[in-house]
Amino acid sequence: MTLWDLTLRASFRHAERHVDHLASPPLKVRQHDDFLFVEKLSGFNTHAPDLGKWGLFELLKTEWGENLFVVQRLDKGTSGAMIFARSKEAAATFGELFERHEVKKHYLFVTDRRTGLNNFTHRSRIEKSGNTFVSDPDSTEPNAKTVFKKKATLPFGELWEAFPESGKPHQIRLHAADQGLPILGDHEHGGSAFPRLCLHSQSVAFHWKGKDWTFEATSPGWARPLPSEHALILDAIQSRSALYDLSAPGTDCLRLVHQEVDFCRIDQYGSQWAVNWYAEKAPTGADLDFFETLSKEFGKQIFIRHMHDRGRDPLTQDFWKIGEVQDRWEALENEVRFELRTDSGLSAGLFLDQRVNRAWVRHRSLDLKVLNLFSYTGGFSVNAALGGAREICTVDVSPKFNEWGARNFELNGLDPKAPGVEFWNQDCLLFLKGAKKRNRKWDLILCDPPSFGRSKEGVFKIQKDLPMLIGLLLDGLNPKGQILFSCNYEGWDLQEMKRIISSARGLRRIELRDTPAQGLDFERPDQTPLMKSIIIAGQ
């Protein structure tokens, strides 16, 4: 079982659901009889930060089905090499090794400050003061020692190596700051603003049962001689490659760059990468050269769209192709096949932030009557059909998208004209009003409306029309049925959306349940997802 499978299963249990298996490539964990070596991702706490959240320890402990032991800790923003013991005895032995400073640790970090030094050793006394740790370099009783060596000069700073000979909290960060070299992204200790903490545990080495062991982590993208924006993109892609095999079939539709940078998003659809470029200025020649390098390094074809006004202007776009880009091709998501296109709008045809929700639908549709509204290319409908739904009604105002949805049915060996399968080219609100008149109801309704939409029936705005939409959805729901509702409207958080839904229920009794957490190619366990979704259960 993989880390992605694990988080999905945990999310389903939290929502009182179960999923049997979803294909996903393996987490990069190396195991020994006494310990595990794992490459920690930036943004993970070692332990769960809050009830209901996941830390790396809890994820691994559940995945491996054994009681692991933390023998070293890395800060949330720090990435890289980390060891977990697999028994109390092994943990005790590691404790002795660390106490005697017999575990050799090698770190990399970047600072945007300059110094004339090439190497130095720093000692200080590190203690906790209130809620933070402080360093006193003038103490006559130092308890922390770090050796520093300059490694390279990068376009956005200096790359340093750090070799801590003790293991105090925040030691490298505090010692670098003491020397006027605060780490990039370390706002706690005077570092310049950056999307992530540029501190990485590169390797750990120790002697164990008569043998020397060294575990080396993958070097982070920001350690390469690249401009900062390119380094961040590469670092984000590398973090996904630590969770997924980017070349493997099964789950080859993934988000590669999400919130790590604000000027682009990158999605993988099988053999091709889709880059949505949101910066005001179009990609430069250097940017295109960088993507050409990525294309060769990862063996993918890449197409780039300059999304004018952050995609709000669908009629204006610039387009670049790197490699032998196909305008139409196929890719797998959780072993479900979809057709993707570059020539049919600003999206390739599959919104990947719904990947886990589509899997949930597939495993909850047996013998149900399912309604899929604002269906786009029918991804929910295909999963409902594969899950054994008794009836599937797919509604979208666009005939082109419904034809595309029917094509996705065929790619998975499903008949889009089979009894019980309907495709409606109609405004969804108008369809719901007609269904109410006919007293037509469903067991499972899937609704992912746009924030703004225009049709012959008028203009839809989620911020004003949500109460009306919820009322119509509840009118079409069978007793004890469920609505999977989601939206990407940036003006609400999940709590505000829940409040509006609850106030719009009228006299109906409903229960709001959590949906499964998204995959780790999107938000980390303690981050708030951009997409908000909820299960509305009838009573």
Secondary structure as the mmCIF struct_conf table of DSSP 4:
data_model
#
loop_
_struct_conf.conf_type_id
_struct_conf.id
_struct_conf.beg_label_comp_id
_struct_conf.beg_label_asym_id
_struct_conf.beg_label_seq_id
_struct_conf.end_label_comp_id
_struct_conf.end_label_asym_id
_struct_conf.end_label_seq_id
HELX_RH_AL_P HELX_RH_AL_P1 LEU A 3 HIS A 14
TURN_TY1_P TURN_TY1_P1 ALA A 15 GLU A 16
HELX_LH_PP_P HELX_LH_PP_P1 PRO A 25 LEU A 27
STRN STRN1 VAL A 29 GLN A 31
BEND BEND1 ASP A 33 ASP A 34
STRN STRN2 PHE A 35 LYS A 40
HELX_LH_PP_P HELX_LH_PP_P2 LEU A 41 LEU A 41
TURN_TY1_P TURN_TY1_P2 SER A 42 GLY A 43
BEND BEND2 THR A 46 HIS A 47
BEND BEND3 PRO A 49 ASP A 50
TURN_TY1_P TURN_TY1_P3 LEU A 51 GLY A 52
HELX_RH_AL_P HELX_RH_AL_P2 LEU A 56 TRP A 64
TURN_TY1_P TURN_TY1_P4 GLY A 65 GLY A 65
BEND BEND4 GLU A 66 GLU A 66
STRN STRN3 PHE A 69 VAL A 70
BEND BEND5 GLN A 72 GLN A 72
TURN_TY1_P TURN_TY1_P5 LYS A 76 GLY A 77
STRN STRN4 SER A 79 ALA A 85
BEND BEND6 ARG A 86 SER A 87
HELX_RH_AL_P HELX_RH_AL_P3 LYS A 88 GLU A 99
TURN_TY1_P TURN_TY1_P6 ARG A 100 HIS A 101
BEND BEND7 VAL A 103 VAL A 103
STRN STRN5 LYS A 104 THR A 111
BEND BEND8 ASP A 112 ASP A 112
BEND BEND9 GLY A 116 GLY A 116
BEND BEND10 ASN A 118 ASN A 118
STRN STRN6 ASN A 119 SER A 129
TURN_TY1_P TURN_TY1_P7 GLY A 130 ASN A 131
STRN STRN7 THR A 132 ASP A 136
TURN_TY1_P TURN_TY1_P8 PRO A 137 ASP A 138
BEND BEND11 THR A 140 GLU A 141
STRN STRN8 ALA A 144 LEU A 154
TURN_TY1_P TURN_TY1_P9 PRO A 155 PHE A 156
STRN STRN9 GLY A 157 PRO A 164
BEND BEND12 GLU A 165 SER A 166
TURN_TY1_P TURN_TY1_P10 PRO A 169 HIS A 170
HELX_RH_AL_P HELX_RH_AL_P4 GLN A 171 ASP A 178
TURN_TY1_P TURN_TY1_P11 GLN A 179 GLY A 180
HELX_LH_PP_P HELX_LH_PP_P3 PRO A 182 ILE A 183
TURN_TY1_P TURN_TY1_P12 LEU A 184 GLY A 185
HELX_RH_3T_P HELX_RH_3T_P1 HIS A 187 HIS A 189
TURN_TY1_P TURN_TY1_P13 GLY A 190 GLY A 190
HELX_LH_PP_P HELX_LH_PP_P4 GLY A 191 ALA A 193
BEND BEND13 PRO A 195 ARG A 196
STRN STRN10 LEU A 199 TRP A 208
TURN_TY1_P TURN_TY1_P14 LYS A 209 GLY A 210
STRN STRN11 LYS A 211 GLU A 216
HELX_LH_PP_P HELX_LH_PP_P5 ALA A 217 PRO A 220
HELX_RH_3T_P HELX_RH_3T_P2 GLY A 221 ALA A 223
BEND BEND14 ARG A 224 LEU A 226
HELX_RH_AL_P HELX_RH_AL_P5 SER A 228 SER A 241
TURN_TY1_P TURN_TY1_P15 ALA A 242 LEU A 243
BEND BEND15 TYR A 244 TYR A 244
TURN_TY1_P TURN_TY1_P16 LEU A 246 SER A 247
BEND BEND16 PRO A 249 THR A 251
STRN STRN12 CYS A 253 VAL A 257
BEND BEND17 HIS A 258 GLU A 260
BEND BEND18 ASP A 262 PHE A 263
STRN STRN13 CYS A 264 TYR A 269
TURN_TY1_P TURN_TY1_P17 GLY A 270 SER A 271
STRN STRN14 GLN A 272 TRP A 277
BEND BEND19 ALA A 279 LYS A 281
HELX_LH_PP_P HELX_LH_PP_P6 ALA A 282 PRO A 283
HELX_RH_AL_P HELX_RH_AL_P6 GLY A 285 PHE A 298
TURN_TY1_P TURN_TY1_P18 GLY A 299 GLY A 299
STRN STRN15 GLN A 301 MET A 307
HELX_RH_3T_P HELX_RH_3T_P3 HIS A 308 GLY A 311
TURN_TY1_P TURN_TY1_P19 ARG A 312 ARG A 312
TURN_TY1_P TURN_TY1_P20 PRO A 314 LEU A 315
STRN STRN16 GLN A 317 ILE A 322
BEND BEND20 GLY A 323 GLU A 324
BEND BEND21 ASP A 327 ASP A 327
STRN STRN17 ARG A 328 GLU A 333
TURN_TY1_P TURN_TY1_P21 ASN A 334 GLU A 335
STRN STRN18 VAL A 336 ARG A 341
BEND BEND22 THR A 342 SER A 347
BEND BEND23 GLY A 349 GLY A 349
HELX_RH_3T_P HELX_RH_3T_P4 LEU A 352 GLN A 354
HELX_RH_AL_P HELX_RH_AL_P7 ARG A 355 ARG A 362
TURN_TY1_P TURN_TY1_P22 HIS A 363 ARG A 364
TURN_TY1_P TURN_TY1_P23 LEU A 366 ASP A 367
STRN STRN19 LYS A 369 LEU A 373
BEND BEND24 PHE A 374 PHE A 374
TURN_TY1_P TURN_TY1_P24 TYR A 376 GLY A 378
HELX_RH_AL_P HELX_RH_AL_P8 GLY A 379 LEU A 386
TURN_TY1_P TURN_TY1_P25 GLY A 387 GLY A 388
BEND BEND25 ARG A 390 ARG A 390
STRN STRN20 GLU A 391 ASP A 396
BEND BEND26 VAL A 397 VAL A 397
HELX_RH_AL_P HELX_RH_AL_P9 PRO A 399 LEU A 411
TURN_TY1_P TURN_TY1_P26 ASN A 412 GLY A 413
TURN_TY1_P TURN_TY1_P27 PRO A 416 LYS A 417
BEND BEND27 ALA A 418 ALA A 418
TURN_TY1_P TURN_TY1_P28 PRO A 419 GLY A 420
STRN STRN21 VAL A 421 ASN A 425
BEND BEND28 GLN A 426 GLN A 426
HELX_RH_AL_P HELX_RH_AL_P10 CYS A 428 LYS A 437
TURN_TY1_P TURN_TY1_P29 ARG A 438 ASN A 439
STRN STRN22 TRP A 442 CYS A 447
BEND BEND29 SER A 451 SER A 451
STRN STRN23 PHE A 452 SER A 455
TURN_TY1_P TURN_TY1_P30 LYS A 456 GLU A 457
STRN STRN24 GLY A 458 LYS A 461
HELX_RH_AL_P HELX_RH_AL_P11 ILE A 462 ASP A 475
TURN_TY1_P TURN_TY1_P31 GLY A 476 GLY A 476
STRN STRN25 LEU A 477 CYS A 487
TURN_TY1_P TURN_TY1_P32 GLU A 490 GLY A 491
HELX_RH_AL_P HELX_RH_AL_P12 LEU A 494 SER A 503
TURN_TY1_P TURN_TY1_P33 ALA A 504 ALA A 504
TURN_TY1_P TURN_TY1_P34 GLY A 506 LEU A 507
STRN STRN26 ILE A 510 ASP A 514
HELX_LH_PP_P HELX_LH_PP_P7 THR A 515 GLY A 519
TURN_TY1_P TURN_TY1_P35 LEU A 520 ASP A 521
BEND BEND30 PHE A 522 GLU A 523
TURN_TY1_P TURN_TY1_P36 PRO A 525 ASP A 526
BEND BEND31 GLN A 527 GLN A 527
HELX_LH_PP_P HELX_LH_PP_P8 THR A 528 PRO A 529
BEND BEND32 LEU A 530 MET A 531
STRN STRN27 LYS A 532 GLY A 538
#
